């Protein structure tokens, strides 16, 4: 079966050779994840691409830092993923699995693609 794009990171798949994104929800999730995790200047030929969540690694774990991150996400999504409508961005300072409060920031991004009726939530755990 044909796919829309390769899944990242690249992994071998017996049916397709490499694992592929086969639906738009999967592809949108991957695009959003790449936008969040890519550092500005890291993408060839487009140095402005990326939120660069790692750049906030040594920032204070405070509402002002959350505001900076949220503004950067909104700016980048508007520019690079205009088909995505951000609905909510939630920050969590506690890891629900390990119950850690220090050095953890959970990011939950709710978004939709109205024209396709697709809704999804991207969870990004960031261990600071």
N, CA, C and O atoms as CSV, one atom per row, in Angstrom:
chain,resi,resn,atom,element,x,y,z
A,1,UNK,N,N,0.837,-1.185,0.000
A,1,UNK,CA,C,0.000,0.000,0.000
A,1,UNK,C,C,0.879,1.244,0.000
A,1,UNK,O,O,1.894,1.288,0.696
A,2,UNK,N,N,0.504,2.236,-0.762
A,2,UNK,CA,C,1.264,3.477,-0.837
A,2,UNK,C,C,1.053,4.284,0.437
A,2,UNK,O,O,0.010,4.199,1.085
A,3,UNK,N,N,2.056,5.059,0.772
A,3,UNK,CA,C,1.967,5.903,1.951
A,3,UNK,C,C,2.118,7.361,1.586
A,3,UNK,O,O,2.448,7.703,0.450
A,4,UNK,N,N,1.874,8.213,2.557
A,4,UNK,CA,C,1.987,9.654,2.352
A,4,UNK,C,C,3.411,10.157,2.575
A,4,UNK,O,O,3.864,11.089,1.911
A,5,UNK,N,N,4.107,9.524,3.520
A,5,UNK,CA,C,5.487,9.903,3.824
A,5,UNK,C,C,6.111,8.797,4.669
A,5,UNK,O,O,5.392,7.967,5.225
A,6,UNK,N,N,7.438,8.776,4.772
A,6,UNK,CA,C,8.044,7.795,5.672
A,6,UNK,C,C,7.818,8.203,7.126
A,6,UNK,O,O,7.796,9.391,7.448
A,7,UNK,N,N,7.650,7.207,8.005
A,7,UNK,CA,C,7.565,7.478,9.435
A,7,UNK,C,C,8.966,7.788,9.938
A,7,UNK,O,O,9.949,7.182,9.512
A,8,UNK,N,N,9.030,8.730,10.838
A,8,UNK,CA,C,10.309,9.082,11.434
A,8,UNK,C,C,10.292,8.724,12.909
A,8,UNK,O,O,9.292,8.983,13.578
A,9,UNK,N,N,11.342,8.148,13.437
A,9,UNK,CA,C,12.578,7.759,12.773
A,9,UNK,C,C,12.337,6.603,11.806
A,9,UNK,O,O,11.398,5.824,11.970
A,10,UNK,N,N,13.190,6.508,10.808
A,10,UNK,CA,C,13.059,5.473,9.796
A,10,UNK,C,C,13.193,4.090,10.429
A,10,UNK,O,O,14.135,3.821,11.174
A,11,UNK,N,N,12.238,3.227,10.121
A,11,UNK,CA,C,12.283,1.850,10.601
A,11,UNK,C,C,11.893,0.928,9.445
A,11,UNK,O,O,11.065,1.277,8.604
A,12,UNK,N,N,12.498,-0.232,9.423
A,12,UNK,CA,C,12.182,-1.198,8.372
A,12,UNK,C,C,10.813,-1.807,8.603
A,12,UNK,O,O,10.402,-2.050,9.737
A,13,UNK,N,N,10.117,-2.048,7.500
A,13,UNK,CA,C,8.792,-2.649,7.530
A,13,UNK,C,C,8.754,-3.718,6.443
A,13,UNK,O,O,9.077,-3.419,5.293
A,14,UNK,N,N,8.372,-4.948,6.763
A,14,UNK,CA,C,8.392,-6.006,5.750
A,14,UNK,C,C,7.449,-5.745,4.575
A,14,UNK,O,O,7.726,-6.189,3.461
A,15,UNK,N,N,6.362,-5.048,4.799
A,15,UNK,CA,C,5.390,-4.825,3.722
A,15,UNK,C,C,5.810,-3.697,2.777
A,15,UNK,O,O,5.645,-3.810,1.562
A,16,UNK,N,N,6.348,-2.619,3.327
A,16,UNK,CA,C,6.629,-1.425,2.518
A,16,UNK,C,C,8.110,-1.114,2.343
A,16,UNK,O,O,8.455,-0.190,1.606
A,17,UNK,N,N,8.972,-1.842,2.986
A,17,UNK,CA,C,10.401,-1.511,2.964
A,17,UNK,C,C,10.738,-0.643,4.164
A,17,UNK,O,O,11.514,-1.048,5.029
A,18,UNK,N,N,10.164,0.540,4.219
A,18,UNK,CA,C,10.257,1.417,5.382
A,18,UNK,C,C,8.832,1.707,5.838
A,18,UNK,O,O,7.910,1.773,5.025
A,19,UNK,N,N,8.663,1.876,7.140
A,19,UNK,CA,C,7.336,2.173,7.675
A,19,UNK,C,C,6.855,3.505,7.109
A,19,UNK,O,O,7.625,4.459,7.001
A,20,UNK,N,N,5.574,3.558,6.751
A,20,UNK,CA,C,5.010,4.748,6.114
A,20,UNK,C,C,3.821,5.284,6.909
A,20,UNK,O,O,3.090,4.535,7.556
A,21,UNK,N,N,3.651,6.613,6.838
A,21,UNK,CA,C,2.426,7.234,7.342
A,21,UNK,C,C,1.366,7.017,6.274
A,21,UNK,O,O,1.535,7.436,5.129
A,22,UNK,N,N,0.274,6.361,6.649
A,22,UNK,CA,C,-0.725,5.997,5.651
A,22,UNK,C,C,-2.028,6.772,5.764
A,22,UNK,O,O,-2.926,6.600,4.940
A,23,UNK,N,N,-2.138,7.632,6.788
A,23,UNK,CA,C,-3.333,8.474,6.866
A,23,UNK,C,C,-2.934,9.881,7.313
A,23,UNK,O,O,-1.838,10.099,7.830
A,24,UNK,N,N,-3.837,10.817,7.103
A,24,UNK,CA,C,-3.536,12.228,7.358
A,24,UNK,C,C,-3.395,12.550,8.841
A,24,UNK,O,O,-2.654,13.465,9.198
A,25,UNK,N,N,-4.080,11.828,9.700
A,25,UNK,CA,C,-3.948,12.053,11.142
A,25,UNK,C,C,-2.537,11.724,11.608
A,25,UNK,O,O,-1.925,12.479,12.363
A,26,UNK,N,N,-2.036,10.594,11.150
A,26,UNK,CA,C,-0.686,10.153,11.483
A,26,UNK,C,C,0.357,11.141,10.950
A,26,UNK,O,O,1.313,11.483,11.647
A,27,UNK,N,N,0.166,11.586,9.729
A,27,UNK,CA,C,1.084,12.527,9.101
A,27,UNK,C,C,1.066,13.873,9.823
A,27,UNK,O,O,2.121,14.468,10.043
A,28,UNK,N,N,-0.107,14.352,10.188
A,28,UNK,CA,C,-0.220,15.628,10.905
A,28,UNK,C,C,0.463,15.553,12.266
A,28,UNK,O,O,1.135,16.496,12.684
A,29,UNK,N,N,0.289,14.428,12.951
A,29,UNK,CA,C,0.939,14.238,14.257
A,29,UNK,C,C,2.459,14.283,14.109
A,29,UNK,O,O,3.146,14.921,14.907
A,30,UNK,N,N,2.977,13.607,13.091
A,30,UNK,CA,C,4.428,13.608,12.864
A,30,UNK,C,C,4.919,15.015,12.526
A,30,UNK,O,O,5.955,15.444,13.033
A,31,UNK,N,N,4.190,15.734,11.678
A,31,UNK,CA,C,4.588,17.095,11.322
A,31,UNK,C,C,4.610,18.011,12.541
A,31,UNK,O,O,5.524,18.820,12.698
A,32,UNK,N,N,3.603,17.884,13.405
A,32,UNK,CA,C,3.540,18.692,14.621
A,32,UNK,C,C,4.708,18.361,15.548
A,32,UNK,O,O,5.338,19.257,16.108
A,33,UNK,N,N,4.987,17.081,15.702
A,33,UNK,CA,C,6.083,16.644,16.566
A,33,UNK,C,C,7.433,17.169,16.048
A,33,UNK,O,O,8.265,17.629,16.830
A,34,UNK,N,N,7.639,17.096,14.746
A,34,UNK,CA,C,8.888,17.596,14.165
A,34,UNK,C,C,9.015,19.107,14.366
A,34,UNK,O,O,10.110,19.604,14.630
A,35,UNK,N,N,7.921,19.830,14.244
A,35,UNK,CA,C,7.940,21.274,14.436
A,35,UNK,C,C,8.318,21.625,15.874
A,35,UNK,O,O,9.093,22.554,16.100
A,36,UNK,N,N,7.780,20.894,16.842
A,36,UNK,CA,C,8.052,21.156,18.255
A,36,UNK,C,C,9.495,20.818,18.612
A,36,UNK,O,O,10.150,21.576,19.328
A,37,UNK,N,N,9.995,19.691,18.122
A,37,UNK,CA,C,11.307,19.198,18.537
A,37,UNK,C,C,12.485,19.772,17.744
A,37,UNK,O,O,13.624,19.690,18.203
A,38,UNK,N,N,12.239,20.345,16.576
A,38,UNK,CA,C,13.334,20.877,15.763
A,38,UNK,C,C,13.784,22.233,16.293
A,38,UNK,O,O,12.965,23.104,16.586
A,39,UNK,N,N,15.090,22.395,16.410
A,39,UNK,CA,C,15.663,23.670,16.850
A,39,UNK,C,C,15.787,24.614,15.662
A,39,UNK,O,O,16.148,24.178,14.569
A,40,UNK,N,N,15.494,25.909,15.855
A,40,UNK,CA,C,15.700,26.860,14.761
A,40,UNK,C,C,17.152,26.787,14.273
A,40,UNK,O,O,18.087,26.751,15.074
A,41,UNK,N,N,17.322,26.765,12.955
A,41,UNK,CA,C,18.653,26.647,12.369
A,41,UNK,C,C,19.061,25.220,12.068
A,41,UNK,O,O,20.063,24.994,11.390
A,42,UNK,N,N,18.317,24.270,12.552
A,42,UNK,CA,C,18.653,22.854,12.377
A,42,UNK,C,C,18.188,22.312,11.027
A,42,UNK,O,O,18.787,21.374,10.500
A,43,UNK,N,N,17.145,22.879,10.472
A,43,UNK,CA,C,16.610,22.394,9.196
A,43,UNK,C,C,17.306,23.111,8.046
A,43,UNK,O,O,17.369,24.339,8.003
A,44,UNK,N,N,17.822,22.322,7.126
A,44,UNK,CA,C,18.524,22.877,5.967
A,44,UNK,C,C,17.605,23.772,5.154
A,44,UNK,O,O,16.431,23.453,4.965
A,45,UNK,N,N,18.123,24.868,4.682
A,45,UNK,CA,C,17.444,25.798,3.782
A,45,UNK,C,C,16.279,26.556,4.436
A,45,UNK,O,O,15.634,27.363,3.766
A,46,UNK,N,N,15.998,26.324,5.701
A,46,UNK,CA,C,14.940,27.061,6.385
A,46,UNK,C,C,15.322,27.236,7.861
A,46,UNK,O,O,14.824,26.510,8.720
A,47,UNK,N,N,16.201,28.194,8.151
A,47,UNK,CA,C,16.693,28.343,9.522
A,47,UNK,C,C,15.648,28.808,10.529
A,47,UNK,O,O,15.889,28.727,11.733
A,48,UNK,N,N,14.494,29.292,10.072
A,48,UNK,CA,C,13.464,29.741,10.995
A,48,UNK,C,C,12.518,28.653,11.448
A,48,UNK,O,O,11.690,28.882,12.331
A,49,UNK,N,N,12.624,27.456,10.855
A,49,UNK,CA,C,11.711,26.365,11.166
A,49,UNK,C,C,11.992,25.796,12.548
A,49,UNK,O,O,13.149,25.564,12.900
A,50,UNK,N,N,10.963,25.572,13.320
A,50,UNK,CA,C,11.085,24.850,14.580
A,50,UNK,C,C,10.836,25.686,15.817
A,50,UNK,O,O,11.209,26.856,15.891
A,51,UNK,N,N,10.193,25.051,16.789
A,51,UNK,CA,C,9.951,25.686,18.083
A,51,UNK,C,C,11.220,25.653,18.917
A,51,UNK,O,O,11.523,26.612,19.628
A,52,UNK,N,N,11.960,24.561,18.835
A,52,UNK,CA,C,13.195,24.437,19.604
A,52,UNK,C,C,12.930,24.289,21.087
A,52,UNK,O,O,13.476,25.029,21.905
A,53,UNK,N,N,12.093,23.332,21.426
A,53,UNK,CA,C,11.706,23.143,22.825
A,53,UNK,C,C,12.921,22.909,23.720
A,53,UNK,O,O,12.878,23.229,24.908
A,54,UNK,N,N,13.996,22.359,23.173
A,54,UNK,CA,C,15.213,22.116,23.961
A,54,UNK,C,C,15.869,23.423,24.406
A,54,UNK,O,O,16.623,23.430,25.379
A,55,UNK,N,N,15.595,24.530,23.707
A,55,UNK,CA,C,16.168,25.821,24.081
A,55,UNK,C,C,15.629,26.300,25.431
A,55,UNK,O,O,16.229,27.167,26.067
A,56,UNK,N,N,14.516,25.747,25.861
A,56,UNK,CA,C,13.910,26.144,27.132
A,56,UNK,C,C,14.351,25.234,28.277
A,56,UNK,O,O,13.804,25.296,29.378
A,57,UNK,N,N,15.326,24.403,28.009
A,57,UNK,CA,C,15.796,23.412,28.968
A,57,UNK,C,C,16.233,24.027,30.293
A,57,UNK,O,O,15.950,23.473,31.355
A,58,UNK,N,N,16.916,25.162,30.241
A,58,UNK,CA,C,17.439,25.768,31.463
A,58,UNK,C,C,16.667,27.016,31.881
A,58,UNK,O,O,17.146,27.810,32.691
A,59,UNK,N,N,15.488,27.180,31.331
A,59,UNK,CA,C,14.612,28.282,31.751
A,59,UNK,C,C,13.901,27.885,33.044
A,59,UNK,O,O,13.789,26.702,33.368
A,60,UNK,N,N,13.426,28.887,33.770
A,60,UNK,CA,C,12.652,28.599,34.978
A,60,UNK,C,C,11.363,27.875,34.611
A,60,UNK,O,O,10.734,28.171,33.594
A,61,UNK,N,N,10.989,26.940,35.438
A,61,UNK,CA,C,9.743,26.208,35.243
A,61,UNK,C,C,8.623,27.064,35.833
A,61,UNK,O,O,8.177,26.843,36.959
A,62,UNK,N,N,8.176,28.054,35.040
A,62,UNK,CA,C,7.222,29.043,35.542
A,62,UNK,C,C,6.214,29.421,34.454
A,62,UNK,O,O,6.429,29.126,33.279
A,63,UNK,N,N,5.136,30.062,34.837
A,63,UNK,CA,C,4.134,30.488,33.851
A,63,UNK,C,C,4.689,31.416,32.769
A,63,UNK,O,O,4.204,31.382,31.638
A,64,UNK,N,N,5.682,32.235,33.078
A,64,UNK,CA,C,6.254,33.120,32.051
A,64,UNK,C,C,6.983,32.313,30.975
A,64,UNK,O,O,6.946,32.668,29.797
A,65,UNK,N,N,7.637,31.242,31.378
A,65,UNK,CA,C,8.288,30.358,30.408
A,65,UNK,C,C,7.228,29.645,29.572
A,65,UNK,O,O,7.391,29.492,28.361
A,66,UNK,N,N,6.152,29.212,30.207
A,66,UNK,CA,C,5.057,28.567,29.477
A,66,UNK,C,C,4.486,29.509,28.423
A,66,UNK,O,O,4.163,29.088,27.312
A,67,UNK,N,N,4.363,30.785,28.779
A,67,UNK,CA,C,3.834,31.775,27.829
A,67,UNK,C,C,4.748,31.921,26.623
A,67,UNK,O,O,4.271,32.027,25.493
A,68,UNK,N,N,6.062,31.927,26.851
A,68,UNK,CA,C,7.031,32.019,25.746
A,68,UNK,C,C,6.911,30.810,24.822
A,68,UNK,O,O,6.886,30.946,23.599
A,69,UNK,N,N,6.838,29.623,25.429
A,69,UNK,CA,C,6.736,28.391,24.644
A,69,UNK,C,C,5.432,28.389,23.843
A,69,UNK,O,O,5.433,28.070,22.654
A,70,UNK,N,N,4.334,28.741,24.487
A,70,UNK,CA,C,3.040,28.748,23.819
A,70,UNK,C,C,3.018,29.733,22.652
A,70,UNK,O,O,2.487,29.425,21.585
A,71,UNK,N,N,3.596,30.918,22.856
A,71,UNK,CA,C,3.644,31.916,21.778
A,71,UNK,C,C,4.478,31.404,20.610
A,71,UNK,O,O,4.118,31.607,19.450
A,72,UNK,N,N,5.585,30.744,20.914
A,72,UNK,CA,C,6.447,30.198,19.855
A,72,UNK,C,C,5.726,29.091,19.081
A,72,UNK,O,O,5.823,29.022,17.856
A,73,UNK,N,N,5.009,28.234,19.793
A,73,UNK,CA,C,4.257,27.162,19.133
A,73,UNK,C,C,3.194,27.762,18.218
A,73,UNK,O,O,3.054,27.336,17.071
A,74,UNK,N,N,2.454,28.735,18.706
A,74,UNK,CA,C,1.399,29.356,17.897
A,74,UNK,C,C,1.977,30.024,16.650
A,74,UNK,O,O,1.415,29.916,15.561
A,75,UNK,N,N,3.103,30.712,16.820
A,75,UNK,CA,C,3.746,31.381,15.685
A,75,UNK,C,C,4.206,30.370,14.638
A,75,UNK,O,O,3.979,30.568,13.445
A,76,UNK,N,N,4.841,29.300,15.069
A,76,UNK,CA,C,5.381,28.304,14.148
A,76,UNK,C,C,4.266,27.515,13.450
A,76,UNK,O,O,4.358,27.238,12.254
A,77,UNK,N,N,3.226,27.155,14.187
A,77,UNK,CA,C,2.113,26.427,13.574
A,77,UNK,C,C,1.430,27.311,12.531
A,77,UNK,O,O,1.087,26.834,11.449
A,78,UNK,N,N,1.229,28.587,12.843
A,78,UNK,CA,C,0.595,29.497,11.883
A,78,UNK,C,C,1.413,29.614,10.598
A,78,UNK,O,O,0.852,29.720,9.508
A,79,UNK,N,N,2.726,29.595,10.728
A,79,UNK,CA,C,3.592,29.760,9.559
A,79,UNK,C,C,3.781,28.465,8.772
A,79,UNK,O,O,3.679,28.468,7.545
A,80,UNK,N,N,4.056,27.359,9.464
A,80,UNK,CA,C,4.466,26.126,8.786
A,80,UNK,C,C,3.367,25.055,8.674
A,80,UNK,O,O,3.435,24.188,7.803
A,81,UNK,N,N,2.378,25.113,9.536
A,81,UNK,CA,C,1.290,24.131,9.495
A,81,UNK,C,C,-0.047,24.875,9.524
A,81,UNK,O,O,-0.832,24.684,10.453
A,82,UNK,N,N,-0.319,25.716,8.531
A,82,UNK,CA,C,-1.524,26.551,8.579
A,82,UNK,C,C,-2.836,25.763,8.515
A,82,UNK,O,O,-3.894,26.308,8.829
A,83,UNK,N,N,-2.783,24.514,8.121
A,83,UNK,CA,C,-3.986,23.687,8.076
A,83,UNK,C,C,-4.387,23.167,9.444
A,83,UNK,O,O,-5.472,22.610,9.603
A,84,UNK,N,N,-3.514,23.346,10.439
A,84,UNK,CA,C,-3.787,22.885,11.798
A,84,UNK,C,C,-4.341,24.037,12.630
A,84,UNK,O,O,-3.817,25.151,12.606
A,85,UNK,N,N,-5.402,23.745,13.360
A,85,UNK,CA,C,-6.016,24.706,14.261
A,85,UNK,C,C,-5.679,24.291,15.695
A,85,UNK,O,O,-6.150,23.260,16.174
A,86,UNK,N,N,-4.863,25.097,16.373
A,86,UNK,CA,C,-4.530,24.795,17.763
A,86,UNK,C,C,-5.738,25.062,18.637
A,86,UNK,O,O,-6.350,26.127,18.548
A,87,UNK,N,N,-6.082,24.109,19.475
A,87,UNK,CA,C,-7.230,24.267,20.363
A,87,UNK,C,C,-6.807,24.555,21.789
A,87,UNK,O,O,-7.395,25.413,22.448
A,88,UNK,N,N,-5.785,23.843,22.281
A,88,UNK,CA,C,-5.357,24.031,23.665
A,88,UNK,C,C,-3.923,23.544,23.832
A,88,UNK,O,O,-3.514,22.551,23.231
A,89,UNK,N,N,-3.172,24.259,24.655
A,89,UNK,CA,C,-1.817,23.852,25.011
A,89,UNK,C,C,-1.773,23.813,26.526
A,89,UNK,O,O,-1.984,24.829,27.188
A,90,UNK,N,N,-1.499,22.639,27.071
A,90,UNK,CA,C,-1.494,22.444,28.520
A,90,UNK,C,C,-0.096,22.036,28.966
A,90,UNK,O,O,0.527,21.164,28.360
A,91,UNK,N,N,0.394,22.674,30.033
A,91,UNK,CA,C,1.683,22.358,30.614
A,91,UNK,C,C,1.463,21.631,31.933
A,91,UNK,O,O,0.624,22.036,32.739
A,92,UNK,N,N,2.219,20.558,32.153
A,92,UNK,CA,C,2.179,19.812,33.406
A,92,UNK,C,C,3.584,19.748,33.980
A,92,UNK,O,O,4.539,19.434,33.271
A,93,UNK,N,N,3.706,20.046,35.265
A,93,UNK,CA,C,5.015,20.006,35.907
A,93,UNK,C,C,5.254,18.695,36.642
A,93,UNK,O,O,6.297,18.527,37.274
A,94,UNK,N,N,4.304,17.760,36.569
A,94,UNK,CA,C,4.462,16.473,37.244
A,94,UNK,C,C,4.304,15.349,36.238
A,94,UNK,O,O,3.354,15.338,35.454
A,95,UNK,N,N,5.222,14.413,36.256
A,95,UNK,CA,C,5.162,13.242,35.385
A,95,UNK,C,C,4.144,12.264,35.956
A,95,UNK,O,O,4.343,11.763,37.063
A,96,UNK,N,N,3.057,11.974,35.236
A,96,UNK,CA,C,2.028,11.083,35.785
A,96,UNK,C,C,2.513,9.652,36.002
A,96,UNK,O,O,1.944,8.933,36.823
A,97,UNK,N,N,3.544,9.226,35.288
A,97,UNK,CA,C,4.037,7.848,35.448
A,97,UNK,C,C,4.982,7.712,36.627
A,97,UNK,O,O,4.885,6.754,37.395
A,98,UNK,N,N,5.902,8.667,36.779
A,98,UNK,CA,C,6.921,8.566,37.820
A,98,UNK,C,C,6.645,9.447,39.027
A,98,UNK,O,O,7.362,9.376,40.025
A,99,UNK,N,N,5.616,10.274,38.944
A,99,UNK,CA,C,5.266,11.204,40.018
A,99,UNK,C,C,6.427,12.131,40.382
A,99,UNK,O,O,6.584,12.525,41.538
A,100,UNK,N,N,7.233,12.469,39.382
A,100,UNK,CA,C,8.329,13.408,39.595
A,100,UNK,C,C,7.804,14.829,39.461
A,100,UNK,O,O,7.004,15.120,38.571
A,101,UNK,N,N,8.243,15.692,40.323
A,101,UNK,CA,C,7.867,17.092,40.198
A,101,UNK,C,C,9.041,17.920,39.701
A,101,UNK,O,O,8.846,18.928,39.023
A,102,UNK,N,N,10.248,17.508,40.030
A,102,UNK,CA,C,11.435,18.256,39.621
A,102,UNK,C,C,11.878,17.814,38.238
A,102,UNK,O,O,11.792,16.637,37.890
A,103,UNK,N,N,12.346,18.756,37.469
A,103,UNK,CA,C,12.973,18.480,36.181
A,103,UNK,C,C,12.063,17.777,35.182
A,103,UNK,O,O,12.533,16.955,34.394
A,104,UNK,N,N,10.793,18.079,35.200
A,104,UNK,CA,C,9.875,17.508,34.233
A,104,UNK,C,C,8.905,18.582,33.768
A,104,UNK,O,O,8.419,19.390,34.558
A,105,UNK,N,N,8.636,18.571,32.479
A,105,UNK,CA,C,7.603,19.436,31.939
A,105,UNK,C,C,6.866,18.639,30.873
A,105,UNK,O,O,7.457,18.213,29.880
A,106,UNK,N,N,5.598,18.446,31.082
A,106,UNK,CA,C,4.771,17.758,30.101
A,106,UNK,C,C,4.015,18.774,29.281
A,106,UNK,O,O,3.475,19.743,29.814
A,107,UNK,N,N,3.981,18.552,28.006
A,107,UNK,CA,C,3.311,19.458,27.081
A,107,UNK,C,C,2.246,18.657,26.349
A,107,UNK,O,O,2.544,17.628,25.742
A,108,UNK,N,N,1.017,19.123,26.403
A,108,UNK,CA,C,-0.098,18.455,25.747
A,108,UNK,C,C,-0.738,19.453,24.788
A,108,UNK,O,O,-1.257,20.485,25.215
A,109,UNK,N,N,-0.701,19.143,23.488
A,109,UNK,CA,C,-1.209,20.059,22.473
A,109,UNK,C,C,-2.421,19.431,21.799
A,109,UNK,O,O,-2.311,18.405,21.127
A,110,UNK,N,N,-3.576,20.058,21.985
A,110,UNK,CA,C,-4.802,19.616,21.320
A,110,UNK,C,C,-4.958,20.425,20.041
A,110,UNK,O,O,-4.843,21.651,20.052
A,111,UNK,N,N,-5.221,19.730,18.939
A,111,UNK,CA,C,-5.356,20.425,17.670
A,111,UNK,C,C,-6.360,19.707,16.783
A,111,UNK,O,O,-6.746,18.567,17.041
A,112,UNK,N,N,-6.771,20.405,15.733
A,112,UNK,CA,C,-7.714,19.801,14.798
A,112,UNK,C,C,-7.418,20.274,13.384
A,112,UNK,O,O,-6.752,21.286,13.161
A,113,UNK,N,N,-7.939,19.502,12.437
A,113,UNK,CA,C,-7.923,19.891,11.026
A,113,UNK,C,C,-9.387,19.903,10.625
A,113,UNK,O,O,-9.967,18.867,10.299
A,114,UNK,N,N,-9.976,21.091,10.652
A,114,UNK,CA,C,-11.420,21.219,10.471
A,114,UNK,C,C,-11.909,20.646,9.149
A,114,UNK,O,O,-12.930,19.959,9.123
A,115,UNK,N,N,-11.217,20.907,8.068
A,115,UNK,CA,C,-11.676,20.472,6.750
A,115,UNK,C,C,-11.754,18.957,6.629
A,115,UNK,O,O,-12.504,18.430,5.808
A,116,UNK,N,N,-10.976,18.260,7.450
A,116,UNK,CA,C,-10.970,16.796,7.389
A,116,UNK,C,C,-11.682,16.150,8.577
A,116,UNK,O,O,-11.858,14.933,8.609
A,117,UNK,N,N,-12.089,16.960,9.547
A,117,UNK,CA,C,-12.747,16.412,10.730
A,117,UNK,C,C,-11.821,15.606,11.610
A,117,UNK,O,O,-12.257,14.667,12.276
A,118,UNK,N,N,-10.541,15.963,11.622
A,118,UNK,CA,C,-9.542,15.241,12.407
A,118,UNK,C,C,-9.233,16.033,13.672
A,118,UNK,O,O,-8.969,17.234,13.615
A,119,UNK,N,N,-9.268,15.346,14.820
A,119,UNK,CA,C,-8.872,15.938,16.098
A,119,UNK,C,C,-7.847,15.011,16.720
A,119,UNK,O,O,-7.951,13.789,16.611
A,120,UNK,N,N,-6.846,15.604,17.381
A,120,UNK,CA,C,-5.804,14.783,17.991
A,120,UNK,C,C,-5.167,15.552,19.131
A,120,UNK,O,O,-5.330,16.766,19.250
A,121,UNK,N,N,-4.438,14.827,19.965
A,121,UNK,CA,C,-3.677,15.417,21.059
A,121,UNK,C,C,-2.264,14.864,20.978
A,121,UNK,O,O,-2.061,13.651,20.928
A,122,UNK,N,N,-1.294,15.762,20.966
A,122,UNK,CA,C,0.110,15.370,20.950
A,122,UNK,C,C,0.669,15.563,22.349
A,122,UNK,O,O,0.632,16.669,22.889
A,123,UNK,N,N,1.183,14.500,22.933
A,123,UNK,CA,C,1.814,14.551,24.252
A,123,UNK,C,C,3.332,14.574,24.065
A,123,UNK,O,O,3.903,13.700,23.412
A,124,UNK,N,N,3.972,15.583,24.646
A,124,UNK,CA,C,5.424,15.706,24.542
A,124,UNK,C,C,6.005,15.797,25.945
A,124,UNK,O,O,5.922,16.851,26.576
A,125,UNK,N,N,6.597,14.705,26.451
A,125,UNK,CA,C,7.258,14.786,27.758
A,125,UNK,C,C,8.659,15.379,27.593
A,125,UNK,O,O,9.417,14.973,26.711
A,126,UNK,N,N,8.986,16.329,28.439
A,126,UNK,CA,C,10.292,16.973,28.358
A,126,UNK,C,C,10.946,16.839,29.721
A,126,UNK,O,O,10.499,17.447,30.693
A,127,UNK,N,N,11.997,16.049,29.794
A,127,UNK,CA,C,12.729,15.898,31.068
A,127,UNK,C,C,13.804,16.960,31.113
A,127,UNK,O,O,14.767,16.925,30.347
A,128,UNK,N,N,13.630,17.896,32.011
A,128,UNK,CA,C,14.555,19.017,32.127
A,128,UNK,C,C,15.732,18.674,32.998
A,128,UNK,O,O,16.613,19.509,33.204
